Amino acid sequence: MDGTFDNDLSKIVDMDRDHVWHHLTQHKPFETGAPRVIVEGKGIHVWDQNGKKHLDGVSGGVWTVNVGYGRESIANAVRDQLIKLNYFAGSAGSIPGAMFSERLISKMPGMSRVYYTNSGSEANEKAFKMIRQIAHKRYGGKKRKILYRDRDYHGSTIGAMSCGGQDERNAQYGPFAPDFVRVPHCMEYRRHEQDGAPEQNYGEWAAEQIEQVILREGPDTVGGLCLEPVTAGGGVITPPEGYWQKVQEICRKYDILLHIDEVVCGVGRTGREWFGYQHYGIEPDFVTMAKGVASGYAAIACCVTTERVFDMFKDDAEDPLNYFRDISTFGGCTAGPAAALENMRIIEDEGLLENTAAMGDYMLDQLNALKDKHKVIGDVRGKGLFLGAELVADRDTKEPVDEKLAQKVVAECNAQAVIIGVTNRSIPGKNNTLCYSPALIATKDHIDEMIAATDTALTRVFG
């Protein structure tokens, strides 16, 4: 990996410009400029078509490449499996599917069943469908409403967007599916924007706002509550103290199934624990995951349930509708669980949960040091190697900076060969949080490089 390539890649760039529709990207600039093509990766670094080496501070752009690039053991595991059996529909089992399900469940006390899919959006859709089917099977179809939280994101299908709390992501894509109901966010830094929010015991108060929505809608109509343990694209929001305990209590009180979306947080991203919810003593009914499950080496996502939920779909074998009548075509691919098994082994053998916690604490301290230096940083937050720095024009009013300035900080970091992120077309007027999510293999030197680049970028943009 020296940034030199045997072939002239200009033709590749032309092919990309002419035919590839990039994600989350305005393509007008490509009429006069070149799109970026990532050619190689090793460890925590990637090289573009010009041979320029970048430190990837966002794990493939969207919190995915948890164990870093160039893992030959994962590639070999996938290759060996594909030669043996590449695919059979999920109506039958496979050896890697069975093995990974057991390995995964061993990390998730209280959970017992794994439904394989191919994306986080799809995994969440499965949970929604299960909740709706349970409503029909047990409650005459009445207990069908699914609650979701302001600022949370659960995917890009119409169903997942119906459960999405990011208004800019949803704009121009409606109308959405009925009976998805929003509850308030739990972002303590912006509690001043919520009527009646107290300075003390904010976490419990924020959870109680969910209960108020349940009471307004009618507890007999609410079947599920879908939440991220730490909100990702909505601003890297860590839950306030007392929040999750109260949420769990409310779900049990009103017989509401709790669905935790771990698509970003899962498989080590938050450090010390395998999943974000495990930091807070939550006992969910559903846990969905994708991204870091195989670190992007193969497409895989999972909807994991308790045995209690599973049993609801086989309690009357004579009823021809009494099972989960669903299929995910690429949930039958064997490459995903084969890669996921090796991915999990690497995390265990290399102590990456512990490294993530230690490096996350270190990076949080360094970001707070930047906050002391740059008044434009209003708040720093996160857990493990999942961190954010919110930029504000005024610390007293907490007015967000113009999002173009936040994007300029990202561009200035990129000019220094450090890739960081920023909340993107999520919350109207509040796409102002810098996002950091390096691979779980990150060292202090890598973090120091990200911090130095951010320091320089902030100085260049804001003085």
TAFEN-V160110 format. One record per residue. RES is the residue in one letter. SS is DSSP state (a for helix, b for strand, c for the rest). PSI is psi in degrees with one decimal (none if undefined). OMEGA is omega in whole degrees, -180 to 180 (NA if undefined). Layout:
RES/SS/PSI/OMEGA
RES/SS/PSI/OMEGA
This chain:
M/c/79.8/180
D/c/8.2/178
G/c/10.0/176
T/c/144.5/-176
F/c/147.3/-177
D/c/-31.6/-172
N/c/149.3/171
D/c/119.0/-175
L/c/5.9/-179
S/a/-34.9/179
K/a/-36.4/177
I/a/-44.7/179
V/a/-40.5/177
D/a/-42.4/178
M/a/-43.6/180
D/a/-48.4/-179
R/a/-38.5/-174
D/a/-25.3/-169
H/a/-20.9/-175
V/c/132.2/176
W/c/104.3/-175
H/c/154.4/178
H/c/145.3/173
L/c/34.2/-170
T/c/133.0/169
Q/c/122.9/-171
H/c/-6.7/-179
K/a/-42.1/180
P/a/-21.5/-179
F/a/-10.7/177
E/a/-24.2/179
T/c/-11.3/-180
G/c/172.4/-176
A/c/137.5/171
P/c/155.7/176
R/c/131.6/175
V/c/122.1/178
I/b/124.8/-169
V/b/-42.1/-177
E/b/160.7/175
G/b/145.7/176
K/b/123.0/-179
G/b/-116.9/-178
I/c/7.0/-175
H/b/152.4/173
V/b/156.7/178
W/b/138.6/178
D/b/-175.6/-174
Q/c/-16.5/179
N/c/3.4/-179
G/c/8.8/-179
K/c/130.9/-179
K/b/130.9/180
H/b/141.6/167
L/b/120.3/-177
D/b/104.3/-180
G/c/10.2/-178
V/c/18.2/172
S/a/57.5/179
G/a/13.6/178
G/a/-32.6/-175
V/a/54.5/170
W/a/44.9/-170
T/c/-45.9/-170
V/c/72.8/-172
N/c/-39.0/-176
V/c/8.5/177
G/c/173.7/-175
Y/b/159.0/171
G/c/26.5/-180
R/c/98.5/-177
E/a/-32.2/-178
S/a/-33.5/176
I/a/-44.1/179
A/a/-39.8/-180
N/a/-38.8/179
A/a/-41.4/179
V/a/-46.1/180
R/a/-49.5/-178
D/a/-39.9/-179
Q/a/-40.8/-178
L/a/-35.1/177
I/a/-37.3/-178
K/a/-50.9/178
L/c/115.8/-179
N/c/-31.4/-171
Y/b/141.6/159
F/c/140.4/-175
A/c/150.9/-177
G/c/0.4/172
S/c/-15.2/172
A/c/165.9/-180
G/c/175.8/174
S/c/161.2/-179
I/a/-51.2/180
P/a/-31.8/178
G/a/-42.9/178
A/a/-43.9/-177
M/a/-43.0/-179
F/a/-35.7/179
S/a/-43.1/179
E/a/-42.7/-180
R/a/-42.8/-180
L/a/-48.1/-178
I/a/-30.2/178
S/c/-19.6/178
K/c/0.8/-172
M/c/71.7/-180
P/c/133.9/-180
G/c/-18.0/177
M/c/157.8/-175
S/c/-17.8/-173
R/b/139.6/-177
V/b/121.9/175
Y/b/117.6/-175
Y/b/135.1/174
T/b/-168.4/-176
N/c/2.5/178
S/c/159.9/178
G/a/-40.3/178
S/a/-46.1/-177
E/a/-39.9/178
A/a/-41.7/178
N/a/-38.8/177
E/a/-38.8/-180
K/a/-43.7/179
A/a/-41.7/178
F/a/-43.4/-180
K/a/-40.2/178
M/a/-43.6/179
I/a/-42.5/180
R/a/-40.1/-179
Q/a/-38.7/176
I/a/-38.8/179
A/a/-41.6/-180
H/a/-39.0/-177
K/a/-35.9/-170
R/a/-22.2/-172
Y/a/23.5/178
G/c/23.6/180
G/c/-1.3/-173
K/c/-39.1/-174
K/c/63.5/-169
R/c/-10.5/-176
K/b/142.9/179
I/b/124.7/-180
L/b/145.3/175
Y/b/164.9/-170
R/b/141.2/172
D/c/133.3/179
R/c/-13.8/178
D/c/156.9/180
Y/c/136.2/-177
H/c/10.6/175
G/c/177.5/-170
S/c/2.6/171
T/c/165.0/179
I/a/-39.9/178
G/a/-45.9/-180
A/a/-35.1/177
M/a/-27.2/175
S/a/-22.4/179
C/c/23.1/-174
G/c/131.6/-177
G/c/26.6/179
Q/c/102.0/-169
D/a/-33.8/180
E/a/-33.7/176
R/a/-31.6/-177
N/a/-19.8/-173
A/c/133.2/175
Q/c/8.1/-180
Y/c/0.3/180
G/c/178.9/4
P/c/157.2/-176
F/c/172.9/-179
A/c/144.9/-179
P/c/164.9/172
D/c/26.9/164
F/b/127.6/-170
V/b/130.8/-177
R/b/142.5/171
V/b/160.0/-177
P/c/157.1/177
H/c/172.0/180
C/c/37.4/-176
M/c/100.8/-174
E/a/-34.8/-179
Y/a/-27.3/-180
R/a/31.7/178
R/a/-22.6/179
H/a/-16.5/179
E/a/-2.0/-178
Q/c/124.4/-178
D/c/126.7/175
G/c/1.6/-178
A/c/127.5/-178
P/c/161.4/173
E/c/-32.5/179
Q/c/144.5/177
N/c/38.0/-179
Y/a/-38.2/-178
G/a/-46.7/178
E/a/-40.2/179
W/a/-43.8/-179
A/a/-39.6/177
A/a/-38.0/180
E/a/-24.7/176
Q/a/-28.8/173
I/a/-43.5/179
E/a/-37.2/179
Q/a/-37.7/177
V/a/-40.9/178
I/a/-44.4/-180
L/a/-37.2/179
R/a/-43.0/-178
E/a/-27.1/-175
G/c/113.1/-177
P/a/-27.2/-180
D/a/-3.1/178
T/a/-9.0/-175
V/b/118.5/-177
G/b/-26.2/-175
G/b/157.3/175
L/b/121.0/-177
C/b/121.5/-176
L/b/148.1/167
E/b/140.8/178
P/c/-40.2/169
V/c/121.6/-178
T/b/132.5/-175
A/c/-91.3/-173
G/c/-12.3/177
G/c/5.1/176
G/c/15.4/-179
V/c/71.1/-173
I/b/113.6/175
T/c/143.8/-176
P/c/140.8/178
P/c/158.6/-179
E/c/134.7/178
G/c/-8.2/-174
Y/a/-54.8/-172
W/a/-34.4/178
Q/a/-40.6/180
K/a/-39.3/178
V/a/-45.3/179
Q/a/-43.6/180
E/a/-41.6/-179
I/a/-42.7/180
C/a/-42.0/179
R/a/-37.4/-179
K/a/-38.8/-174
Y/c/15.0/177
D/c/53.9/-179
I/c/129.9/180
L/b/130.3/-176
L/b/119.9/-177
H/b/116.0/179
I/b/122.4/-180
D/b/105.3/-179
E/c/23.1/-176
V/c/-39.3/177
V/c/-47.5/-171
C/c/-22.2/-169
G/c/161.3/175
V/c/48.9/167
G/c/-10.6/-174
R/c/-34.4/-177
T/c/-4.1/174
G/c/147.5/178
R/c/-44.5/178
E/c/156.0/178
W/c/-31.3/-176
F/c/149.8/-177
G/a/-40.6/-176
Y/a/-22.9/-176
Q/a/-14.3/175
H/a/-17.6/-167
Y/c/8.5/176
G/c/26.4/-178
I/c/145.0/175
E/c/86.7/-174
P/c/165.1/173
D/c/-30.3/178
F/b/141.3/169
V/b/123.8/178
T/b/149.8/-177
M/b/158.7/176
A/c/-118.3/178
K/a/-86.9/-173
G/a/-0.7/-178
V/a/-39.8/176
A/c/16.4/178
S/c/28.8/177
G/c/3.1/179
Y/c/-17.4/174
A/c/154.8/179
A/c/120.4/177
I/c/141.7/172
A/b/158.7/-176
C/b/140.9/166
C/b/111.8/-175
V/b/135.9/-178
T/b/168.6/171
T/c/165.9/176
E/a/-30.3/178
R/a/-43.4/177
V/a/-45.3/-180
F/a/-41.8/-178
D/a/-26.4/-179
M/c/-15.0/-177
F/c/12.5/177
K/c/22.2/-176
D/c/-12.7/176
D/c/89.4/-176
A/c/-16.3/180
E/c/-17.3/-180
D/c/116.1/-176
P/c/-12.3/178
L/c/0.1/-170
N/c/54.1/168
Y/c/169.0/-178
F/c/101.0/-173
R/c/72.8/-172
D/c/152.5/172
I/c/145.6/171
S/c/109.6/-174
T/a/-54.6/-175
F/a/2.2/166
G/a/-14.1/178
G/a/-0.8/178
C/b/136.4/-179
T/a/-15.4/-179
A/a/-37.6/-177
G/a/-59.2/180
P/a/-29.9/176
A/a/-45.1/177
A/a/-39.5/-178
A/a/-37.6/177
L/a/-46.8/-179
E/a/-36.0/176
N/a/-45.6/-180
M/a/-38.0/178
R/a/-44.1/180
I/a/-45.5/-180
I/a/-42.3/180
E/a/-52.0/-173
D/a/-31.5/-179
E/c/4.9/177
G/c/39.3/-173
L/a/-23.7/174
L/a/-43.5/180
E/a/-40.5/178
N/a/-40.8/180
T/a/-42.4/179
A/a/-47.2/-177
A/a/-46.2/-179
M/a/-30.9/176
G/a/-43.6/177
D/a/-41.9/180
Y/a/-44.6/-178
M/a/-36.1/177
L/a/-41.7/177
D/a/-41.9/-179
Q/a/-36.6/176
L/a/-37.3/177
N/a/-32.7/175
A/a/-39.5/175
L/a/-37.2/178
K/a/-38.2/178
D/a/-29.5/-177
K/a/-36.4/-174
H/c/113.5/-178
K/c/-16.3/-179
V/c/-18.6/175
I/b/113.8/-179
G/b/-33.4/-176
D/b/145.4/175
V/b/134.7/-176
R/b/166.1/177
G/b/-179.0/-180
K/c/129.4/-176
G/c/-144.6/178
L/c/57.1/-178
F/c/87.0/-165
L/b/154.6/178
G/b/151.5/175
A/b/113.4/-178
E/b/129.6/-178
L/b/131.6/-177
V/b/149.4/177
A/b/-25.6/-179
D/b/122.6/-178
R/c/-30.3/-178
D/c/-45.7/-179
T/c/-17.1/-177
K/c/26.3/176
E/b/126.7/-180
P/b/149.8/172
V/c/159.1/173
D/c/131.2/-175
E/a/-25.8/178
K/a/-31.1/177
L/a/-37.8/176
A/a/-41.7/178
Q/a/-31.9/179
K/a/-34.1/176
V/a/-44.0/178
V/a/-43.3/180
A/a/-39.4/179
E/a/-35.9/174
C/a/-42.7/180
N/a/-36.9/178
A/a/-24.8/177
Q/c/12.2/178
A/c/33.1/174
V/b/119.8/-179
I/b/116.9/171
I/c/176.3/-178
G/b/175.7/174
V/b/146.5/177
T/c/132.4/-165
N/c/112.5/178
R/c/50.8/-177
S/c/-69.9/-176
I/c/121.1/-178
P/c/122.4/178
G/c/-0.6/-176
K/c/35.6/173
N/c/65.7/-167
N/c/17.9/-178
T/b/120.2/173
L/b/139.3/-175
C/b/136.5/-179
Y/b/126.8/179
S/c/64.7/180
P/c/165.4/177
A/c/154.8/-176
L/c/-5.3/177
I/c/2.5/-175
A/c/143.3/177
T/c/173.4/177
K/a/-36.8/179
D/a/-41.4/178
H/a/-43.4/-179
I/a/-41.6/178
D/a/-37.3/179
E/a/-41.1/177
M/a/-41.7/-179
I/a/-43.1/-180
A/a/-41.6/179
A/a/-41.5/179
T/a/-41.5/178
D/a/-49.8/180
T/a/-42.8/-179
A/a/-45.0/179
L/a/-38.8/179
T/a/-41.9/-180
R/a/-36.7/-175
V/a/-40.3/-173
F/a/-8.9/179
G/c/none/NA
